[in-house]
Amino acid sequence: MFLFYGIFSGIIATALFDIFQISLSYAYNVNKSKWNLIGRYFYGLMDKKYFIENIESEGTVINEVQIGYIAHYIIGSIFGIFYVTLNIIFF
């Protein structure tokens, strides 16, 4: 059950992070994260490209923004599982 709680808390925390980032971009004109570059990097991992000198000069990949957001939420879920596990252990 803690796995479900971890994934759920990670997704909620990541969504709140994204909402906060959107509000900062509207209020203070702060640049949003470029999830297309993250998606391009994770797509390059399938071709065993672990080190990329300049990722912006690489060619665009189909659905790179969606791949970036999926990776973003998966990593957030992993952090959520870690957070819930530490809370179960220590509290």
Secondary structure, DSSP 8 states (H G I E B T S, - for coil): -HHHHHHHHHHHHHHHHHHHHHHHHHHH------HHHHHHHHHHHHTT----S-GGGS---TTHHHHHHHHHHHHHHHHHHHHHHHHHHH-
